[in-house]
Amino acid sequence: MRNWIYFLLLSLMSFSLSAEEEPMTQFDLANQYYEQGQFDSAIAGYQSLLAADYYSSDLHYNLANAYYKTNQIAPAILHYEKALKIEPGNEDAAYNLKLAQEKTIDRIESIPELFIYRWWKSIFNLFGVDQWAKLVYLFLIISIIGISAYLFLENLTFRKLGFYLALSCFGLGLLSWLMASRQNHYLSKVQYAIVMEPTVNINSSPSTGSSKLFVLHEGTKLKVEEEKDAWYKVSLPNGNKGWIKKAMIAEI
């Protein structure tokens, strides 16, 4: 009986390992295509991984690079943005995104942001949700160590040190939890999109017969504010708003 149990456990473990190795094998193969200059094959390989619900910052970054190499600027921008959405601190993706954006037609000035908002956003974008979650556990463990020192050590200096260490790490843990929660909300909610068509009209209402407010071009980033049937209400960094067909954009 034990032999059957061991056999079953080993089978489950080997199946789990093979399931993890398969996406990495496909990823490595797509990377080889990229290194050999076979960018279309690399794109197909990366896209097959996305279709299988496997995603990571590196996957989107490499796919964006392949699109950029084939002069497909809008898809390149889309996947650089997706890489940064998963890993805000990805400096290579941020740099390459700027290079890709320089090839777009639209130049849209942003409304100046308040200092406090810029400061908050810079902290928010330091890490992705996984990194913030790990910091929560780290600060929690340090807080427990500090509380233990305060409760059980006899030396008054060490007790005070443990108390303030626990208090400060508890506060940092709460901040990290808030950031992880906001990052998770950001990942799960559609907030931004990229124009994928060469030229699109932004309408005054969600109707084909409505008046055209302005024209945008591929690669432009939009904020999604509202959804109605086959339309999105979107806004630009300069404050302009209007309606666009869903089929014309891709969600980040």
C-alpha positions in Angstrom: 0.0 0.0 0.0 2.8 2.4 0.9 4.5 1.7 -2.4 1.4 2.9 -4.2 1.2 6.0 -2.1 4.9 6.8 -2.8 4.3 6.2 -6.5 1.3 8.5 -6.5 3.2 11.3 -4.7 6.2 11.0 -7.1 3.8 11.1 -10.1 2.1 14.2 -8.8 5.5 15.9 -8.1 6.9 15.0 -11.5 3.7 16.2 -13.2 3.9 19.5 -11.3 7.5 20.0 -12.2 6.9 19.2 -15.9 4.0 21.6 -15.9 6.3 24.4 -14.6 9.1 23.5 -17.0 7.0 23.4 -20.1 6.3 27.2 -20.2 9.9 28.0 -19.5 11.0 25.7 -22.4 8.6 27.5 -24.7 9.9 30.8 -23.4 13.5 29.8 -24.0 12.7 28.7 -27.5 11.0 32.0 -28.3 14.1 33.8 -26.9 16.3 31.7 -29.2 14.2 32.8 -32.2 14.6 36.4 -31.1 18.4 36.1 -30.7 18.5 34.6 -34.2 16.6 37.5 -35.7 13.5 35.4 -36.4 11.2 38.0 -34.7 7.9 36.8 -36.2 8.6 33.3 -34.8 9.6 34.8 -31.5 6.3 36.8 -31.4 4.3 33.7 -32.1 6.1 31.8 -29.3 5.5 34.6 -26.8 1.9 35.0 -27.8 1.3 31.2 -27.4 2.4 31.5 -23.8 0.0 34.4 -23.2 -2.8 32.4 -24.8 -2.0 29.7 -22.2 -2.5 32.2 -19.4 1.3 32.3 -18.6 2.5 35.9 -18.1 5.3 37.7 -16.5 7.0 41.1 -16.8 9.9 39.5 -18.8 7.5 37.8 -21.2 5.7 41.1 -22.0 9.1 42.9 -22.2 10.6 40.4 -24.7 7.4 40.4 -26.7 7.5 44.2 -26.8 11.1 44.1 -28.0 10.2 41.7 -30.8 7.3 43.9 -31.9 9.6 46.9 -31.8 12.2 45.1 -34.0 9.5 44.5 -36.6 8.4 48.2 -36.4 5.0 47.3 -34.9 5.0 50.3 -32.5 1.5 50.1 -31.0 1.8 46.5 -29.9 5.4 47.2 -28.6 4.1 50.1 -26.5 1.2 47.9 -25.3 3.5 45.2 -24.0 6.1 47.6 -22.5 3.2 49.0 -20.6 2.0 45.6 -19.5 5.6 44.7 -18.4 5.6 47.9 -16.3 2.2 47.2 -14.9 3.5 43.9 -13.5 6.9 45.3 -12.5 6.9 49.1 -12.1 10.6 49.1 -11.4 11.6 47.5 -14.7 14.0 50.2 -15.9 14.7 48.5 -19.3 11.0 48.4 -20.1 10.6 52.1 -19.1 13.6 53.1 -21.2 12.4 51.1 -24.3 8.9 52.5 -23.8 10.2 56.0 -24.2 12.0 55.0 -27.4 8.8 53.5 -28.8 6.8 56.5 -27.8 9.1 58.8 -29.8 7.9 57.0 -32.9 4.3 57.9 -32.3 2.5 60.8 -34.0 0.5 62.3 -31.1 2.3 64.6 -28.7 0.0 65.2 -25.8 1.0 67.5 -22.9 0.0 66.4 -19.4 -1.8 68.6 -16.9 0.8 69.4 -14.1 0.3 67.1 -11.1 0.4 68.2 -7.5 3.7 67.4 -5.7 2.0 65.1 -3.2 0.5 63.1 -5.9 3.8 62.7 -7.7 5.4 61.7 -4.5 2.7 59.1 -3.8 2.9 57.7 -7.3 6.7 57.4 -7.1 6.4 55.3 -3.9 3.5 53.3 -5.4 5.7 52.4 -8.4 8.7 51.3 -6.5 7.6 47.7 -6.5 5.1 45.3 -7.9 2.4 43.6 -5.9 4.5 40.5 -5.2 7.4 42.6 -3.8 5.0 44.7 -1.6 3.5 41.5 -0.3 6.9 40.1 0.6 7.7 43.4 2.5 4.5 43.0 4.5 5.7 39.6 5.8 9.2 40.9 6.4 8.0 43.8 8.5 5.6 41.6 10.3 8.4 39.2 11.3 10.6 42.1 12.4 7.7 43.5 14.4 7.2 40.1 16.2 11.0 40.0 17.0 10.8 43.6 18.4 7.8 42.8 20.5 9.5 39.7 21.8 12.5 41.7 22.7 10.4 44.2 24.6 8.5 41.5 26.5 11.2 39.1 27.4 14.6 41.0 27.6 15.7 42.4 30.9 18.0 45.1 29.5 16.0 48.4 29.4 17.8 49.8 26.4 17.2 46.6 24.3 13.5 46.6 25.5 13.1 50.2 24.3 14.9 49.4 21.0 12.6 46.4 20.5 9.5 48.5 21.2 10.4 51.2 18.7 11.5 48.7 16.2 8.2 46.8 16.4 6.2 50.1 16.2 8.1 51.4 13.2 8.0 48.1 11.3 4.3 47.7 12.1 3.7 51.1 10.4 5.9 50.2 7.4 4.0 46.8 7.2 0.7 48.7 7.1 2.0 50.9 4.3 3.3 47.9 2.4 0.0 46.2 2.8 -1.8 49.3 1.4 0.6 49.4 -1.6 0.1 45.7 -2.3 -3.7 46.1 -2.1 -3.6 49.1 -4.4 -1.3 47.3 -6.8 -3.6 44.3 -6.9 -6.5 46.6 -7.6 -4.6 48.2 -10.4 -3.7 44.9 -11.9 -7.2 43.5 -11.9 -9.0 46.7 -13.1 -8.8 48.0 -16.7 -7.7 51.6 -16.4 -5.6 52.3 -19.4 -5.5 51.3 -23.1 -3.4 51.8 -26.2 -4.8 52.9 -29.6 -4.0 50.0 -32.0 -5.4 51.4 -35.3 -3.4 53.9 -37.5 -6.1 56.6 -37.1 -9.2 56.7 -34.8 -11.9 59.2 -34.2 -12.9 60.2 -30.7 -16.7 60.8 -30.6 -18.8 63.0 -28.4 -21.1 60.1 -27.5 -21.1 56.3 -27.8 -22.7 56.3 -31.3 -21.2 56.1 -34.8 -23.4 59.0 -35.9 -22.2 61.3 -33.1 -19.9 64.3 -33.8 -16.1 63.8 -34.0 -14.2 65.6 -31.3 -10.6 64.9 -32.4 -8.4 62.3 -34.0 -5.8 60.1 -32.4 -3.1 57.7 -33.9 -1.7 54.3 -33.0 0.4 54.0 -29.9 -1.4 56.7 -27.9 -2.2 55.9 -24.3 -5.7 56.5 -23.0 -7.4 56.3 -19.6 -10.6 54.3 -19.6 -13.3 55.9 -17.5 -16.5 54.3 -18.5 -17.9 51.4 -20.6 -21.1 51.3 -22.6 -21.9 48.5 -25.1 -19.1 48.5 -27.7 -17.7 51.8 -26.6 -15.3 53.2 -24.0 -15.3 56.7 -22.6 -11.6 57.7 -22.5 -9.6 60.7 -21.4 -6.1 62.1 -22.3 -3.5 63.5 -20.0 -4.4 67.0 -21.2 -8.0 66.6 -20.0 -9.7 65.9 -23.3 -12.4 63.3 -23.2 -14.6 61.4 -25.6 -15.9 58.0 -26.7 -14.0 55.4 -28.8 -14.9 51.9 -30.1 -13.5 49.1 -28.0 -12.2 47.3 -31.1 -9.9 50.3 -31.8 -7.9 49.9 -28.6 -6.2 47.2 -26.5 -6.4 47.2 -22.7 -3.2 47.3 -20.7 
